[in-house]
């Protein structure tokens, strides 16, 4: 079963995950050693929050793909998509 930390990691930027995993490990070790974890917990929570916010911001800024309806190749779009699905190599000339 996935822990809360692992579930939260899936919502963060890929580039931040290694650092966040290390902080989770450090938190668990401190917990086992009965050391104070309040500061570590606050730092980790802030790291998760910032990384998740950055990921959401990037996802929201991805432009929507639009095709110019005047392009002649647009009439062959479905055919090209099928060819790409069915073959490893597709050469389109025009």
Protein Blocks (a to p, Z undefined) as FASTA:
>chain_A
ZZfklmmmmmmcfklmmmmmmmmmmmmmmmmnopafklmmmmmmmmmmmmmmmmmmmmmm
pccddddfkbmklmmmmmmmmmmmmpmbdcddZZ
